[in-house]
Amino acid sequence: MNSNATSRTGPEPDPNTRPGISTAANAFAGQIKSAVQLHEETNGTHQPPPSSVDGAVNERLGNVNTDELEVLCGPLLNYKHTSNGTSNHPVWHGSVLVVTKNPQPQPELHLRRLGQPGNANQVNGTNGVSQSGKTRSFASERLYADKDKTFWRFRIDVPFGEHESSWEYTIPRIRFVEGDSGQKTEKTATKTFCVPSKKQSMRIMFHSCNGFSVGTDIPAFGGGPVVWEDVLRIHAQKPIHVMIGGGDQIYNDGVRVDGPLRAWTDIGNPQKRRKFPFDEGLRRACDNYYFKNYIRWYNTEPFATANGQIPQVNVWDDHDIIDGFGSYTDHFMQCAVFRGIGGVAHKYYMLFQHHVPPPRTTFTTDAPGITGTPGTNGVANDPVQEKETFVMTEMNEDPSFVLGGRPGPYVEEKSRSVYCQLGAHVAFLGIDARTERTRHQINYPDTYDKIFARVSTELQANKNLKHFILLLGVPIAYPRLQWLENILQSPIIGPIRFFNKRFGVAGGFFNHFDGNVDILDDLDDHYTAHQHKKERKMLVHRLQDISKKHSVRISILGGDVHLAALGRFYSNPKLEIPAENDFRYMPNIISSAITNKPPPQAVANLLARRNKVHHLDDKTDETLMYFFDKDPGEGDAGVVRKTADGNHSTMPSRNYAIIDESHSFDDAEVDGAATTNGVTDGEAIPANGNGTKSSNPRTALHAGEENAGTQHPAASSLKRTGLGGRYGLDVSIMVEVKANDPNGRTVGYGMTIPGLDVQAS
């Protein structure tokens, strides 16, 4: 953090200031008011909260010479938080980002309510009437600007209503241009998004690994992010209210292949590579590369369309920076080049993915007052970088952020985890597991303390929250690979490394950074890696404490591994605790990758064979469940087999997940099973549905896991099953059928997570 910059951390929330508002949102209450208040006080025009916008910035960056808004990227839509969450008038808060060329006029956003999705009054998002009969307008805030570009943010809010609602927003005078060419592109300036009723939780889409690794044969995988075509088809049939990015929303690895780090990567001597300076020239080149890569990827269809109409919540991982960042040896991670690209990647992660201003400057070896050890005082201000740039000072952080107490060891900024309420009954926390990561640590102990204090406070304040979804970038209930780690770190690798250095033998086996075996950084990322075992156990135990104390079901999201699976923790069967009453029952929904290539079939089959029942402690077991009853598209012409006959646990095909409440709170009708008084008939039937218990915990542990896979009523992701009790969640993992299909067609695999009633245990 800059030593003399204004603190970006808002005041500590006072839970007694305003009853009925989410605890952390109280700090925001003085600036962000309800949608109705804002409309009345501003005559329909929303002015953003005060910020330190410099009146001289236009002078420094040039004068506006056009009435059109030349947009390089956007609009990008984010969901931020809910205020008044425990009242009868909750308010949805979000943001919209556009990136323009410079100089440009200050843009404005118009917002209006269209009605219920699918209503006859709504045709292609163009016909409809605002709830108040008027269109509301929102002014923009300049987050960041330099001589070439400006990032504009609109902070928007809408009320949750009695029914699900569709909203339309427009930014007038937009002309979409393609990069430096100035060529106009065919994009629409009008977008729509949907918000659930105040009685319902959000319908969630989860994805990870949204890009291609270096060297991937992209045409063999449809030529691009084609699975997003399927996401948009599902969204058109039944609106998705929020999409959660679990990390690697973009792949920046090319910076070392066709970017400004190519020459550095090619240095053969590790000592010279570690001592290589990250001067202003290299910083500027990397800054330009990361910016242009974001512009390229976030303008790539159909991903670009989804960004503008499904609100995002994101947490980053290594590829958002560079492959393996944080998991290489400490002495190598402390080199100037890694510190430099960590800062540059963080800058654009803040802007594109969180819509917040970045630090005023990022690390260079040219900056005055630089410290020799990273992670101590943050980055000193650099007058060279500040000369022709503007960075807004955020007066109050959005209440969704849970900031770490000190800078990370290699990205010299505080970690930024995200807490928000996803509708009426679901709490969400995404842990920033990259900023503080080293080879031997994922997060600081004091960061866990802050995170769990926040979650406990929110759950205590809002008793309507019955399900807590935790996002970890990497799976936590997953097969062990320690045997492979042991082999790759054993003396047997020594001779191979020698021949690699001398004669280039097995060049693809070793990475270009620290000289270790290439996949070791991926293995070291895992919570199940031997060096993270203690931290992993602590994390699971703290989650169990939260679940038991608040009687809230916890489900975990994980990505990174490029295949789909469903792990779960659960009480040792000897304790005879039904899943509906088991606070230790925590499913780990593993969905990866939505765009990147999957691992070979042999790797997935090997992982399935390593799917043992592990004992976290004497009361907690864990394993992957049998979730895949058959291959996607099995028997269809031209569809390649993806798994062996005996593999029902891991699926090596591109995928994403849909998570939705299994019970409707909008009316008495449930699309799936018959219900009585809002609770599914027969839901208390034991695991196998016939009164018997299976001796194999990889099979169904409760009624919601019965017939898991393509035959489960949740598989389509379009109908509520009614399973899992009043607060159950339906889970659908949508798996691509053919890798080269430009339409990205998928097949769904379903199961239901039961609600939790600890008192009955």
N, C-alpha and C positions, 0 to 999 in steps of 0.2 A: 504494500500500500504506500502511496506517496506520502512522504514525511510531513509535508505542510499542506496537504489537501484537506478540504472539509470532509469530516467523517461521513461515510455513506450509510452508517448504521443508525436507524431511527431510535427513538426513545423506548425504554422498556415499557411494555403494555401494562396497564392497570386494569385488572379484571373487574374492578368495581366502578369504572368510569361510566360505562353505558350498558346496562343489562340488555341482553338480547342480541348483542353483536359478538361475532367471533373474537376470542380473547385478543389475538394479535392485531385484529383489524381495528381495535379501539385506537391504536396509535395513528391510524389513518383517518379516523372519523372527522377530524377537524378540517381535512382537505377534500376527501372524497365523500360526497353526500349521496343520498338515495337518488334514483333516477327521477322520481317525481319532484323532489326538492330542486334538483338541478334544472329541470325543465321550467319550473315556475320562476326561479330566481334569475335565470339568464335568458328568459324569453325564447327558450328552445335552443340556445347556443351555449355549449359547454366550454368554458375557459379552463385550461389546465392549471394545476397548482403552481405557485410561483417557483421559478428556478433562476439560476444565475445566467440567463441568456445575455450574452455580451452584445450591447448595441453596436459595437464597432466591428462585429464579425463580418457583416456584409461588405464593409470597406476593405477588410483584409482579403476576403475571398472573392470579391468581384461584385458588380452590380447586376441586378436582375434585368435581363434583356428580352424576356419572352413572357407571354401570358399562359403558355402551355407548361405543364409539369412533365418534364422528360424523366420517366421512371426507368431505372436500370433493373430494379428487382422489387417484387411485392405485388399486391399487398400480402403480408404474412400476418396471420391471426393467432393470437395467444389467449389462453384463459389464465387468469391470475388468481383470483380468490373470490369468496363470497362474504359479504357483510350482512348484518342482521340475520345471521344464520339460524338463531333459535327463535326468531320472531315469526309472525305471520306474513312479514313483508321482506323476504330475503332478496338480495340484489347481487346479480352476476357482474363481475368486473373483469375486463380483458383489455387487450391492447392490439393495435394494428400498426405495422411497420412498413414504410416504403423507403426505398433508397433512390435518390434522384441525382442527376448530373448537377453541376454547379455552373453558374448561379441560377437559382430557381425561386419562384414566388412561394410564400408560405402556404402549404396546402390546407384544405379543410375537408372534414369527413361528414357526410350526411347519413343518418341512421333512421330507419322506420320499421315498425312491426308489420308483418305480412299476415299473421294469423296462424292457425294450426298447420303443420306440414301436411301436404296432400289435400288441403282445403280447396274447394273449387274456385275460391277467390284468388288463389295463388297460381299463377301460370309462369313457369320458368323464372320465378323470382322477380317478376316485373309488375304484377298487379296485386294490390293490397293496400290497406289503409292502416296508418299508425294508430296505436291504441288511443292516443290523445287526439287523433285527427291531424296531427302536424308532424313534420319531419324534424328531428333533433339534429343539431350541428355540433361538431366537436373541433376545436382548434388543435393544431399540431404543436409538438415540442421538438426543437432541434436537439438531438442527442449528441451528434458528432458531425463535424464537417472539416474537410480539407479542400484543397484547390480543385479537386476533381469530383467530389461527391458529398452528399449530405444524407444523414439518416434522420428520418422524421418519425416520431411516435405519436399516435393518438390513444389516449386513455378513454375507453368507452365503458358504459355500464347499462344494463337492462334489468328490469324487474323479473323475477320468477313469477309466473302466473298460475292460475288454476289449472291450465292445460299446457301441454308442450307448445312452444311458439317458435315461429320462424322469423328471422330478422334479416333485413337487407341493408347493406351499406354501400355507399358510393363516394368516390373521391373525384370531384369535378376536374375537368380540363386536363385529364391525364393523356399523355402520349407515351406509350411503351416503346422504348428504344432498345436496340441490341448492342450492348457494350459500347466500344469506342466508335463503332460504325455510324451510330445515330440512326440506323435503319429502323423503321417502324415495324413492330411485331403485332400479330393478331391475338390480342388479349382483351378481355373485357374489364372495365373499371368498376362494374357492379358485381357484388358477391353476396351470398346469403349464408347464414349459419343458424343452427337450432339450439334451443335451450329447453331442458326438461321442465315439467311442471314443478311447482314447489313441493309437491308430495312425493316426487319420484327422484331416484338417484340417476346420475348421468350414465349414458350408454358409452362404454369406453372401448377404444381401439388401442392396442399396444403393439409396438414394433421396435426393432433394433437392427443394427448393421445395414444401414440404408446407403450402400455404395459398393464399389467394386475394389477388391484388392489389386495391387499392382500386378500386372501380368495376366489378369483374367481375360479369357476369350469372351468378350462382351456379346458379340453376335450370337454365340451359342446359348446365351441367356436372354433372348428376346430383344437384344440391342439396347437395353436400358432398364429403368425401374418399372417394369411392366406389371408387377403384382399390384401396384397402386391403381391400375385399371379395375382390378377386382374390388379394392377398397371403395372406390367411387361407385361401383355397381351396388355394393351392399349399402352404402350411405344413401343412395337414391331410393332404395327399397325401404329402409328404416334408418332414420338419421342417426349419425354418430355425434355425440355431444362433445367429446374431447378425445384427442389422440395423444398418447403418452410415448415420447421418444426415450428409449432406454439406453441410449448411447450410440455413438457412431452414426449420427444423423448425416454426416458427411465424411468422406474419406480424403484426408489431406496428405496421404503417404507419398503422392507423386512429387512432392517438393524435393525429394531426394533422388528422383529418377529423371524427370524432365523439368525440374525447377531449380532455383538458385542454390540448393544444397548438393547438387550433383557433384561439383568439384570437391567439396568437403568430404562427401561420402566415398569418393574414389581415392582419398589419401590412405595409403596402405599402412603407414606407421601409426599405431594406436596413440602413442605419446604425442605425435604431431597433431593428430585429430583432436585430442583432448585439449590441447593448448591453442587451438585455432581461435582467433578473435571473432566476436560477433559485433562488428563495427556498424556505423550508421549506414554505410552502403549496403551491407548484407541485410541489415534490419529492414531497410526500405524495399529491397528486392523481395524479401520474404513477406512483408506486409502486402505488397502488390499481388504476390502469388496467392496468398490466402484469401484476399478480398475477391480476386477474379475467380477463384475456384468456388467460393460461395455463390457468386453471381451466376456462374455457369450451372451449378448443380440445382440451386433453388429456382432456376428458370426452366429446369428440365421437366417436361410433361411425362406422365400425368401427376408427378409429385407436386409440381407447382400449383396445379389446380386444387389439390387437397389442402395445401398450405393456406389458401385464401378462404376456405369455407369450413374447415374442421379446426376448431381451436386447439392449439398445441400446448403441451407442458413437457419440457425437455430437461434431461440431465446428460452430461457429456461422458465420453469414455476416451480410450487412447487414440482411436483413428480421427477423432475430432481435432487432435493435435498432430500426432504421428504414431505409427504402429509401435506399440510396446512402451509408450512414454510412461515413466514411473517405475517400470519393472526391470530395467537394466541395472547393472551394478552401480552402487552409489557414487564411486569416484568418476564414473563416466557420465552419470546423470548430472553431476555438478559442473560439467564443462560448459563453456560460454555459449556454444551453439544450442545446446538443449535448453538452457535457461532463456535464450533469446526467442526460440520458436515457441516455447511454452507461453511467453508473454504475448507474442503476436497472435497465437491461436486463441488464447483467452480473450483478447480484445474483440475478435470477431465472433466468438461464442457469446459474449455478453450482448453484442449488438444484434446479431441475426437470430439467436435462439432465445434470449431472455428479454430483449427490447429494453435494455438498461445501458446507461453510459459506461464506457470502459474506463480504466485508469487513464490518467492524463498522459502518461508515457509508459513505454515498455523497455525492457532491459536492452542495453547495449554496452559494450566494453568501452565506448567513447564517453559515456555519461559521467559527469563529475560526481564525486562522493560515493562511488559504487562500493559495495561491501564485497569482501572476498568470499564470504560464505553465504550461499543462498538461504532463503527462508528465515532470515533474522529481522531485518528492518524493512523489508519490501524493496521496491525500486525507487531510486532517487529521481527527482524531477530532472528532465533533460530539456534545456532551453532550445536545443536544435529541433526536437520534435514539436515543441510547443509553439514554435515561431509562426507556422502557417496552418495551425489547426485550432478548432474549437471543440471543447468537451464540456458538456453540461454537468453541473454539480447537482446531483440528486439530493433534494432537501429531505426527503423521507424515503427509505427503502419500502418497497411493496411488502405488506405483511406476510406474503407467502414465503419469503426467504428466511432461512435459518442459517446465519453466517457463522463460520468457524471463528474461534477466538484469536487465531494467529495465522500468519501466512503459511502456505504449503512449502515443502522443502525444495521443490523445483519450479513450480508455478508460484511465483512470489506474491500471491494474493490469497485472501481468505476463501475457504471452501464455501460453496453456495448450494445448500440443500433446499428442497422445495416442499412446503406443507400447504395443502389446500383441501377444501371440502368439495367433494364431487357429488353435489346434489344433496338430497335429504338425509341419506343414511350412511354414506361412505366417506371416510377420511382417507387422505392420500399423503404419503411422504416419499419423496425421491431423494435418496442419499447421494451426495456428491462424493463418489468413491474414487475420484481420480486426482483431485487437486492436492490431497495430502498423502497420496500413495507413494510408498517406496517398496523395495523388494521384500521388506520384512514387516510392513505396516500398511493397512488400508486407510484407516482414519485415526486421528488422535483420540486418546481416551476422553479428553475434555469436550471434543466435538460430539461424541456419543452422549455425554451427559447433557449437553444443550439440546440435542435432538430429542432425546427421550423425555426431558423435562417439558419441551414444547408439546409433544404428542400427548403426554399424560394430562397436561393442563387443558388442552382442547377437548379431549374425551371426557374429562371431568365436567367441563362447562356445558357440553352438549350431549345429553343422554340419548338423543335420537340417533347418534352415530353408532351403528351396530356392526360395521365392517371396516377394517383398517387394511388398506392396500399399501404394501411397502415395495418400492422399486429399488433393486440392487442391479447394477449393470451386469453382474456376472452371477450365474446360478449358485445357490447355496446348498440345495439338496440335489446332489449330483454324484455320479460314480467317481471313486478315487482313482487317481492316476499316479500315485506316488511311486509305484514300481517303475513307470516310465521315467519319472524325474530321476530316480536313483540310477538308472542305466545311463541317461544323458549327462549326468554329472559324475559318472564313475571314471576311473583311470582308463577304461577301455576306449574312451573318446580321445584321449591324449594323442595317440599315433595318427588318428584321422585328422585332428587339428593341425599337427605338424605338417602332414602332406598337403593340407589345404593352404597353409601359409607359404610353403616352399614352392609347390607345383600347381596350386589351384584345384587340387582334387576335392570333389564333393563341395563345389562352390555354393550350391544352393542349400546346403545343409547348415551353414553358419550364417548368422546375420552380419550386416555390414557395419554395425555400430560397436558392440563390445566384444565381438568375436565368439560369443557363445552359440550353442546350438539354436537354430532359428526359432523353434517352437517353445523354447524354455520361457520366453517372456509371456507367452500365452498360458502356459502351465502355472507360472508364478502369479498370474492374475487371479487364479481360482481361489475361492474361499476354502476349498478342500486341499489346497497345496499345504505341504507340511509346515511351512513357516507361518501360515495364517490360521492354523488349527485352534490355537488358544483364543484368538480374536473372534473366530467364527463361533466357538462354543459360548463365549460371553454374549455375543449378539443374540443368539437363539434363546439363551436363558433370559435375557432382558425382554425379548419379545414375549416369551411365555408369561413373564411377570405382568406385562401390560395387558395381555389377553385375559389373564385370570382376574386381575384387579378390576377391570372395566367390563368384563363379560362381553368382549368384542372379538369377533372372528378376525384372524390375521391371514391374509393371503399375500404371497411374495411373487413379484415379477422379476424375471431374469432373462438376459439376452446373451450376446457375445459369442456363443459356441456354434452358430451357423446350423443348428438343427432344432427340431421341436421335441419337447418331452414334457412330462409332468411328474415332478418329484413331490414328496410330502414327508413332513415330520408327523409323528403321531405317538400316542401313549403306548407303552409296551402292552401287548395283548393280555399279558397276565393280570394287568390292572383292571381289565374288563370295563373300560369306560367307553360308552357309545360316542361316536364322532360328534354327534349333536351337543354333547356335554364336555367334549375334550378340548381344553384350552391348548393342549400341545399339538392338536391337529392343525397343521399349517401347510397348505399346498404351495408348491413353487411352480408357477406357470412359466415355462421356458419357451420363448418364441424368438427365433433367430434363424436366418436373416431374411429380411423382407426383400433385399436386393442382391446382396453378395452371394457368391456361389457356395453351395453346401459342401461338406467334406465328402470324400469317397465313401461308397457304400460299406467298404471293409472297416472303416473307422467307426461308423455308426453301429455296425454289427458287433465290433469289439467292445464298444462302450456298453451295449446291451448285455453282452456276456459278463461284463464286470459289474452288472447291476445287482450287487449284493444287498442284504439287509444289514445296515450298520446301526450301532448303538451309540448315540451321542452321550448318553449316560444310562444309569440303571432304570430310568423311567421313560426315556425317549428313544424311539427307533426312527429309521428313515430309509426310504428306498424310492426308486422310480416306479410308477404304477404302469400296468399294462393298459395303454391308452389307444394304440393303433391296431384296430382289428383287421385291417387290410391296407394295402398300398393305395394311394390316391389314383383313381382312374384304372384300377386293376382290371385287366381284361379288355380295355379299350385299345383299338388299333393304334400303333405307333407310340404307346406309352411304355417307357422303360421301367423295369423293375427297380425299386429303390432300396428295399431291405430284404434280408433273408427271411425264410418262412418262420423262424423262431424268434425274430426280433419284433416285439410289440411295444418297445419302450422308447426307442429313438427314431426320429424320422428325418433323414437328410434331404430335405427339399425346402425351397423358400416358403415362408409362411408369415402370418401375423395372427394376433388374437383379438377376439371380441368378448367383452365381459359386460353382462347386463343383469339387472335384478330379475330373479326368477318369478317374482310376484308383482302384479300390477297394483299400484296404489291409486291409480286414477279412476278406476271403476271396479266393479265386482267380478268382471270377467277375466279369466286367465286363459291364455291361448293353449296351454298344454293340459296337464292333468286336472281332473276334477278337484274342486276345493270345497271345504266347509269352513265358514267363518274366516276365510283368508288363509287357512292352513291346509296343505295338501293331504287328501285322504290317504291314509296308509303310509305316511312319510316316516313313521317310527319303525317300520319294518327293518330288521337287522340287515347286515351287509349284503347277503346274497339274495335278499327278497323272499327267502323261503324259510326263514327262521333259523338257519344254520350259519355258522361262521367258517370262513375259508381258513385253511392252515397256511395259505400263501398270501402274505400281506401285499404282494404286488397286484393282486386282484382287488375287487371292490371292498372297501372298508365301511361303506354305508350306502343307502339307497340311491343317493345322487351319483355314485360311481358305477352303479349297475348298468350294464350294456354300454359302457364308455366307448366312444369312437363314433363311427359313421351312423350307427343305429340309435344313438342317444337322441332324445327329443331336443337337446340344445345344439345339435350339430349344425343346423342351418344358420344359426345365429339370428334368426328372424322372429322366432316365437318364444314367449316365456313358457318355461316348463311347468311352473308351479311346484317344483321340487325344492327341497332344502329348507322348507319352512318359510315363515314370513319374511326373513331377512337373508334368504339364500341368494347366491350369485350363479348364473349360468355362464359357463366358459366354453367358447368355441375357438379352436385353433384351425385356421383356414390354411390348408396346405396346397401348394401349387401342383398341378397335375403334370404339365409338360414344361420343361425349362425353356424351350425355344418358342413357346406360344406367345405371340405379341399381345394377346388379350389377357394373359396372366390368370387364366381360369383356375379356381381352387375347389377343393373338397373339404368339408368341415368335419371336425372330430369334436365331440361334445362330452361334457360332464357337468355336474352341479355341486357347488360348495355349500354345505349346510350352514345356516346361522348357528350361533353359539348361545347356550344357556348354561353358564357355569353353575348357577345356584342349584340346578337339578342334578349335578354330579355328586 
